[in-house]
Amino acid sequence: MSSSDIAILAEGLGKTYRSHTALHGIDLSVPAGSVLGVLGPNGAGKTTTVRILATLVQPTAGRATVAGHDVVRDSVEVRRRIGLAGQYAAVDELLTGRENIVLLARLLRFGRRGAARRATELLERFELTEAADRPVGTYSGGMRRRLDLATCVIGEPEVLFLDEPTTGLDPTSRVVLWDVVRDLVADGVTILLTTQYLEEADELADRIAVIDAGRVIAEGTPQSLKRQVGSERLEVTVVRPESLGDAVAALASLGGRPPVVDEAARRVSVQLGDDGLDEVSRAALALREKGVATADFELRKPTLDDVFFDLTGTGRKEGTEETRYRKEEIH
C-alpha cells in the first residue's frame, strides 16, 4: 500500500505533560476510506491521540501525518482537510439548526448563497429538515449530535475524527448516527472513531486498535481480535445460588481453563475446547447428574467485550490520568 493510500499515520507518537507520560509510542495506520475504531479504558490515551492528530496538541515524541500532511509542520493544511466531533455537541443552542450550519459555512467562505445551499443539503442528509428552523435548545440529544456531525462535514473533510460521538445517546439515536457514519464512509471519508461502546466498534470499524496506558496493545479486524480470545464459551445460570459449587464442579472438566463464577448473576462460564458440541452434551449430562437446576444454558461466541476485558482487565479504576494530563496542559 502506497503512502498516498494512508489517510492517518502515527509513528512512535508520544506525549508527556510535566512528570506524566500520556502516550508511550503510539503507532497507527489508517487506509483512506476506512474506519479505525480505537478502544481503551478511561485515561488510556484515546483522546490525547485524537487531539494530537487533529493538531490541537503537539506531540513530544514521534511523528504523524493526516491526509498526507505533517500534523506539526503542516498543521494549517491538516485542519483544512479534517473534521472533529468531540464528546459533547458543540452547537449554539440559541440559534436554529439552519443558522448554526449557515454561520459556520460563511466562516468557511462559502458565501451567502453557497452557505444557504450547503445548510439545506446537510439538514436533509442528517434528517433534520423538519427541525431546521427550531432553536437547537429544543432538540433531543440525538438531534444535537447529528447537527454537530453535520457542522463537522460542511467543508467536506477527507478525514473525520469522532471522539466518543454517541456518549449519552439512547439506543435508537445511536443507530441513526451509525447510519450517518456509514454514509460518510461510503462517500470516501476516512474516520477514526474512539468509543467505549464495544458494539459500536464492532458495527462500524474495519480495524480496531486497543489502547491501554498510552500504548497500542492489540490491533486487527474485529474478527481477528475475537479469535485471539479463544473459542466459544458455555454460560450456565443456575436457579439457586447454593448450586454454584456443584455447577463449577460439573463444568471443571471442560475446555482448557477453569470456570469463571459470577455469584451476583448466579452464572458459571467456561471456555470450550475444539470439541464444542460434544462438550456441551457432557456439560448438560454432568449438571443433570449433580441435580443442578438451570435458568439459562447458553453457548456464546467471543465478542469484543471479551477481547477488551481479556486485554485490559476488569479491575482498572475509573481512569483519571488523562484528565490530569489535560489539566496540566491547561494550567
Order of alpha helices (4+ residues) and beta strands (2+ residues): beta-beta-beta-alpha-beta-beta-alpha-beta-alpha-alpha-alpha-beta-alpha-beta-alpha-beta-beta-alpha-beta-alpha-beta-beta-alpha-beta-alpha-alpha
